[in-house]
Amino acid sequence: MEILIWLGLAVAIGYFAKERGRSPLGWGLAAAVFSPLLAFIVLLILKNNRR
């Protein structure tokens, strides 16, 4: 069950990255491998690439 939650959060991070103009696949994979929370924090710190 925890794995499904982890992967669901990684997918959510991918969607959030897409909304901020970043690679959803790359960020989703990074969130799955490292930590969804860590990826979320880094995405918040980075500048939004959307124009």
C-alpha positions as CSV (number, residue, x, y, z in Angstrom):
1,M,0.0,0.0,0.0
2,E,2.8,2.4,0.8
3,I,4.4,1.9,-2.6
4,L,1.1,2.9,-4.3
5,I,1.0,6.1,-2.2
6,W,4.6,6.8,-3.0
7,L,4.0,6.3,-6.8
8,G,0.8,8.3,-6.7
9,L,2.7,11.2,-5.1
10,A,5.5,10.9,-7.7
11,V,2.8,11.2,-10.4
12,A,1.4,14.3,-8.7
13,I,4.9,15.8,-8.6
14,G,5.2,15.1,-12.4
15,Y,1.9,17.0,-12.9
16,F,3.0,19.9,-10.7
17,A,6.3,20.0,-12.6
18,K,4.4,20.2,-15.9
19,E,2.4,23.1,-14.6
20,R,5.6,24.9,-13.8
21,G,7.1,24.4,-17.2
22,R,9.4,21.5,-16.3
23,S,9.8,17.9,-17.5
24,P,7.0,15.9,-15.9
25,L,8.7,12.5,-16.7
26,G,12.0,13.6,-15.2
27,W,10.6,15.1,-12.1
28,G,8.2,12.2,-11.6
29,L,11.1,9.7,-11.8
30,A,13.2,11.8,-9.5
31,A,10.3,11.9,-7.0
32,A,9.9,8.2,-7.2
33,V,13.6,7.4,-6.7
34,F,14.4,10.0,-4.1
35,S,11.4,11.5,-2.3
36,P,8.2,13.2,-3.4
37,L,8.5,15.7,-0.6
38,L,12.1,16.6,-1.6
39,A,11.1,17.0,-5.2
40,F,8.2,19.2,-4.2
41,I,10.4,21.4,-2.1
42,V,13.0,21.8,-4.9
43,L,10.2,22.6,-7.4
44,L,8.9,25.3,-5.1
45,I,12.4,26.8,-4.8
46,L,13.1,26.7,-8.6
47,K,11.9,29.6,-10.7
48,N,8.7,28.9,-12.7
49,N,9.5,28.4,-16.4
50,R,6.0,29.2,-17.6
51,R,5.7,32.4,-19.5
